[in-house]
């Protein structure tokens, strides 16, 4: 006879492993939200510097340029790394707009004169170290900045990804996986309980 209890646990384990492994490798996520009268870009993550050559191009400033796919939160000195051979994704039609305030670590996503992505990180950044920060554009909206809602992902040459979410922020994949696995487990347990109850009723007759 099939051991449904063990089957439930096995399927739950498979579901957790499957969904847990569906997350990307090393990533940086930038979430842009309308907050009151402002638009706030918050970012966090890490970058593996393996295979990313350092680039001499530097710029000090904080701005967003949706039409070119550039995002700067760099009020101080930083180091640029050449990220990939592909062009950045534009995330709207807006033009250059300087930010009002910044906090946290320096980070930027821009491009060199050949259109190749440049990743700006704090001077002395250690590969795979976690960082986070934010930049705020006061008294404006998504429409005012010319950004278009949606996710935009840039894949670097070392397969790290940088994803910008404009608007609704999706739940992390591992959490979605855990939720789906939990729901599946609950339904399976309900079926097991119903089957046992039917067996008990049948035995009593």
N, C-alpha and C positions, 0 to 999 in steps of 0.2 A: 504493500500500500504506500502511496506517495506521501512523504512527510511534508505537509503543507507549511508547517512552521519553519523548517529549514529552507524550503523553497522561498518563502517570504524574505528571510534574512539574506539569502543568496542574491535574489533579484534586487533587493535594496542596496546591497554592496555594489553590484554591477552598475546600478544607476548612479550611485555616488561617485564611483570611479570614473564613469563615462562623463558625467557633467563636470566633475572636478578637473578633469584633464582637458576640457574644452576651452579653458581660458588661454589667452595668448601668452607668449613668453614674457620677456621684460617689456614693460610698457610705460608710457606717460599718457595720462588722461587729462584733457582740458575740458572743464564743464562751464559753459556760459549760460547764465540765467539773468532774467530781469528781476531786480530786487528793489522794490520801491520805485524811486525815480532814476535808478542807475542800472547799468549792466555790469555784472561782475564775472570775470573769467578766473576760475580757480583751477589750479593744476597740481598734480602730484604724480610721483612714480620714480623711476630710475632708468638710467641709460647704461648699456654695456658698451664701453669705448673700444672693445676689440674690433679691429678692422675699420675703424673710423679715423681717417687721417685728420690731423689738426690743420686748420685753415687760418691764414693770417688776417683775413678780413674781420674787422671789428666795428661796432657801432654802439654808442651809448644813448639809450632812450627807451621809452615805453610807448608802444602804439599797436594798432591793429590795422591791417590792410586786407580786407576780405577778398578783393579782386585778384590779389596775387597769392593769397593763402598764407600771408605772413602774420606772425604774432610775436610781439616783443614785450617782455616784462624784465627789462634790463637797465635799471637806473644807474648801475655802476659798471666796473670793469668785468669782463668775462672772456671766455675762450670759445672759439667756434670750432666745430668738427664737421667735416664733410660727411653727410649722411647717406646719400644714395645717388644713383644716376638718373632717377626719374624726377619729373617736375612736381611741385607742390600742387595740391588741390585747392582751387579757390573755394571759399565758403560764403560767397555772396558777391554783390556788385559794388559795395561801398569802397571808398578810397581811403587814403591815409587818415587816421584819426588818433591824436595823442591821448594818453590816459590821464586820469586825474590823480591817482594814488596807487602805490604798490606796497606789497608786504611779502616777506618770506624770501626764498631763494631766487636767484636770477635764472631765467629760462627764456629761450627764444627759438622760434621756428621761422627761418627766412631762407633766402636763396642767393647764390653768388651770381656773377654776371652771366654765367652760362645757364642759369636757371636751375642749378642743382641745389637740393636742400642743405641748409646749414643749421646745425644744432648748437645753440648758445648755452653754455653752462658756467657756473661760477669758477673763477680762477682757482686751481687746486682741487677741482672736483675729482673724487675717487670713483673709478668705474663701479657701477651697480649700487652706488649709495643712494638711499632714498632722499628725496627732496620734495618741497611743496611751497606754494606761494599763491599770490593772487594779484590781479590788477583790475582797477575799477574805472569805468567810464561814467562820469557823473552827468545827471540830467539828460539822459538819452534812453532810447529803446533799441530793440533789434532793428526795427525799421529805420531809426535814425542812424544806426551804424552801418546799415546796408548789409546785414548778415542774413543768411537763409537757414532756417531750422533744419536740423538733421545731423547725422554723424559723418565725419570726414576723417579718413585714416591714411596716414603716410607710413609706408613700410621702409625701414632703413636697409642698407646693404647687409647688415648683420642680423636681419629679420626681427629686430626690435620694432615696435610700432608706436606711433604717436596718434592718438585719436582725439578729435575735437567734437564734443557734443554741444550743438547749439539748441537750446530749449530743453525739452524733457530729458532728464538724465536717466539712462537705463540702469537697472539693478545689475550688480556684478554677476557674471556668469556662474561662479560657484554658488551664490545664493539662490539663483534661479534653479540650478540643478538640485540643490538641497530641498527646495520647495516642491519641485516636481517629484523627487524621490520620496519625500514624506507623504505627499498626496497618494502616490501609487501604493505605498506601504499601507496606508490607512484603509484604502479600498480593499486591498488583498486581505487584511486582517478581518474586515467586516464580512467578506465572503467566507473566510474560514470559520468565523463564529456562527454564521448562518447555517453552514453545512453541518457543524457539530450539533447545533440545536435540532436540526432535522433528524440527525442520527439518533439523538437521545429520545426524541418523540417516537421515532420508529421502534426503538428498542423497548419502550414502555408499553407499546400497544400489544 
